[in-house]
Amino acid sequence: MCPVVLTIEHLPALFQVLELNASDDRGIGIVRGQILSFASTRTIFNTGFKLIILDEADAMTNDAQNALRRSKLLL
């Protein structure tokens, strides 16, 4: 039996996806603005889960990392 392989191209069909390159978008304003806004809004037609991908999250500022921790978005 072949395992199911998901790539980043498959994700929009299964989830609502917000992808950020944290080395570019790394400040607390991004966490307070884009990420929290995306996570907290409801959509009429899309159901299912929302997925936030933070590429290079270690490059985020300490304030931004702490804001993410406080937001309880990370499960």
N, C-alpha and C positions, 0 to 999 in steps of 0.2 A: 504494500500500500504506500502511495506517495504522500509525504506530508504536504500540507497546504503552506505555500510560501506567499507572504504578503510583502509587497514593496510599497514604497511611498506613493507610487502611482495608483495603487488600489485604495488607499485610505479615503480619499474624498467620497467614494461610493459608500463607504461603511460609516464614516464619521464626518463631523464638521471639523475641519483642520485649520489651525493657525500655526504657521511655521515661521519662526524668527531665528535669525542668526544672531546669537547673543553677543558675538564679538563686535557687531555693528550696532545693534539695538540693545544696549546694555545698562541703561540707567534706570533709576527708580520711576521716572516718568513713563517708561514703557510698561512697567509692571502695573502702575496705577491706571494708566490709560488703556492701552491696547489689550493687555492680557486680562485684566479684571473686567473690562467691558465685554470682551468676547465670551468670557466664562459666565457672566451673569445675565446676558441677554437671552431671551427665549425667541425661538423662531416659529412661525406658523406652520410651515410645510415640512421642515426637516425634523425628524425624530431621531432618537438614538443618542449616542455619546458625543461629546466634544473632546478633541484631542489637541493639546498644545505641545508643539515640538520646539524645544529650545536647543538649537545646535550651539555647541561651545558655551554652555551655561556657566562654566568655570570662569569665563571672561567677564561675567556680570559684576557690577560693583557690589561691595559689601551691603550697601543700603538696599539695592535691588534684590539681592539674595534674601536679606532679612524680611523685606516686604513680602516676598513670595512665601516665606515660611509662615508669616503672620496671617496671610490670606487664606490658609488652609486649602489651597488648590492642589497641593501635592498629596496624593493618596498613596 
